[in-house]
């Protein structure tokens, strides 16, 4: 593994970022380079911080720090005080990681970018068709006719 990393550094030059490496906990010698798109989030309601750290390939202390920097991250705490992340939290962490590590944003820049993208996603007001007063009078007349028909049947 170390030899492959040294070879990669020698070939790619001094300014290239390190590849994201996923390692098995059983056999650390078998490492595979993964892209962020290959992250598969299991279908669970809640994830513990260790599980999220493995999914995001980040240390747990980074996740705890990002909670203080990004107001969008609000994991609930269990009765034992363990952080419990929801799927939307994991998605947000992966998005933050991409902004910071892949796209080169600063923490403040990523926070601003997420805030702006949230504002863009908010639903716009639905435009109601403008009714003329003649249309409204016609509707009122129709309702009065219906009311008169219903009152005669009593």
C-alpha positions as CSV (number, residue, x, y, z in Angstrom):
1,X,0.0,0.0,0.0
2,X,2.7,2.4,1.0
3,X,4.7,1.6,-2.2
4,X,1.6,2.3,-4.3
5,X,1.0,5.7,-2.6
6,X,4.7,6.7,-3.1
7,X,4.4,5.7,-6.8
8,X,1.2,7.7,-7.2
9,X,2.9,10.7,-5.6
10,X,5.9,10.4,-7.8
11,X,3.8,10.2,-11.0
12,X,1.3,12.9,-10.1
13,X,3.6,15.6,-8.9
14,X,3.8,17.6,-5.7
15,X,0.5,19.6,-6.0
16,X,-2.0,16.8,-6.6
17,X,-4.3,15.9,-3.7
18,X,-4.1,12.5,-2.0
19,X,-6.6,10.0,-3.3
20,X,-9.5,8.9,-1.1
21,X,-8.6,5.4,0.2
22,X,-11.1,3.0,1.7
23,X,-9.6,0.3,3.8
24,X,-11.1,-2.8,5.3
25,X,-11.0,-3.0,9.0
26,X,-9.9,-6.6,8.9
27,X,-7.2,-6.3,6.3
28,X,-5.6,-2.9,6.0
29,X,-3.3,-4.1,3.2
30,X,-6.1,-4.3,0.7
31,X,-6.8,-0.7,-0.1
32,X,-9.0,0.6,-3.0
33,X,-9.3,4.1,-4.3
34,X,-12.9,5.3,-4.3
35,X,-14.5,8.3,-5.8
36,X,-17.1,10.3,-3.7
37,X,-19.9,9.1,-6.1
38,X,-19.2,5.4,-5.1
39,X,-20.3,6.0,-1.4
40,X,-23.3,3.7,-0.7
41,X,-25.3,4.8,2.2
42,X,-27.1,1.8,3.9
43,X,-30.9,2.0,4.2
44,X,-31.1,2.8,8.0
45,X,-32.9,5.4,10.0
46,X,-29.9,6.4,12.2
47,X,-26.2,6.1,12.0
48,X,-23.7,6.4,14.8
49,X,-20.8,8.8,14.4
50,X,-18.3,5.9,13.8
51,X,-20.4,4.6,11.0
52,X,-20.7,8.0,9.4
53,X,-17.0,8.5,9.8
54,X,-16.4,5.3,7.9
55,X,-18.9,6.2,5.2
56,X,-17.4,9.7,4.7
57,X,-13.8,8.5,5.2
58,X,-13.2,11.2,7.8
59,X,-12.2,11.1,11.4
60,X,-15.0,11.5,13.9
61,X,-13.4,14.7,15.3
62,X,-13.9,16.4,11.9
63,X,-17.6,15.5,11.9
64,X,-17.9,17.0,15.4
65,X,-16.1,20.2,14.3
66,X,-18.3,20.5,11.2
67,X,-21.4,20.4,13.5
68,X,-20.1,23.6,15.1
69,X,-19.4,25.3,11.8
70,X,-22.5,24.3,9.7
71,X,-25.9,24.9,11.2
72,X,-27.5,22.4,8.8
73,X,-25.9,19.6,10.7
74,X,-28.0,18.7,13.8
75,X,-27.6,15.1,14.7
76,X,-29.9,14.0,17.5
77,X,-28.4,12.5,20.6
78,X,-29.5,9.2,22.1
79,X,-30.2,8.6,25.7
80,X,-26.6,7.6,26.2
81,X,-25.4,10.8,24.5
82,X,-24.3,9.1,21.3
83,X,-24.7,11.3,18.2
84,X,-27.3,9.7,15.8
85,X,-27.1,11.0,12.3
86,X,-30.0,10.7,9.8
87,X,-29.6,10.0,6.1
88,X,-30.1,13.7,5.3
89,X,-27.2,14.5,7.7
90,X,-25.0,11.9,6.0
91,X,-25.9,13.4,2.6
92,X,-25.1,16.9,3.9
93,X,-21.7,15.7,5.3
94,X,-20.8,14.2,1.9
95,X,-21.8,17.5,0.2
96,X,-19.7,19.5,2.6
97,X,-16.8,17.2,2.1
98,X,-17.1,17.6,-1.6
99,X,-17.2,21.4,-1.3
100,X,-14.2,21.6,1.0
101,X,-12.0,18.9,-0.4
102,X,-12.9,18.6,-4.1
103,X,-14.0,22.1,-5.0
104,X,-11.6,24.0,-2.8
105,X,-14.1,26.1,-0.8
106,X,-13.2,27.5,2.6
107,X,-15.4,26.6,5.5
108,X,-17.0,30.1,5.4
109,X,-17.4,29.8,1.6
110,X,-19.0,26.4,1.9
111,X,-21.4,27.6,4.6
112,X,-22.4,30.5,2.3
113,X,-22.8,28.3,-0.7
114,X,-25.1,25.9,1.2
115,X,-27.1,28.8,2.5
116,X,-27.6,30.2,-1.0
117,X,-28.5,26.8,-2.5
118,X,-31.1,26.3,0.3
119,X,-32.6,29.7,-0.6
120,X,-32.8,28.7,-4.3
121,X,-34.6,25.4,-3.4
122,X,-37.3,27.1,-1.4
123,X,-40.6,26.8,-3.2
124,X,-41.8,29.9,-5.1
125,X,-45.3,31.2,-4.5
126,X,-47.8,29.8,-6.9
127,X,-49.2,32.4,-9.3
128,X,-53.0,32.5,-9.0
129,X,-54.8,33.6,-12.1
130,X,-56.2,37.1,-11.9
131,X,-60.0,37.1,-12.0
132,X,-61.9,40.0,-13.4
133,X,-64.8,41.4,-11.4
134,X,-67.2,40.1,-14.1
135,X,-66.0,36.6,-13.6
136,X,-66.5,36.9,-9.8
137,X,-70.0,38.2,-10.3
138,X,-70.8,35.3,-12.6
139,X,-69.4,32.8,-10.0
140,X,-71.5,34.5,-7.2
141,X,-74.6,34.3,-9.3
142,X,-74.1,30.6,-9.9
143,X,-73.6,30.0,-6.2
144,X,-76.8,31.9,-5.4
145,X,-78.7,29.8,-7.9
146,X,-77.4,26.6,-6.3
147,X,-78.3,27.9,-2.9
148,X,-81.8,28.7,-4.0
149,X,-82.3,25.2,-5.5
150,X,-81.1,23.6,-2.3
151,X,-83.3,25.8,-0.1
152,X,-86.4,24.9,-2.2
153,X,-85.8,21.1,-1.6
154,X,-86.1,21.5,2.1
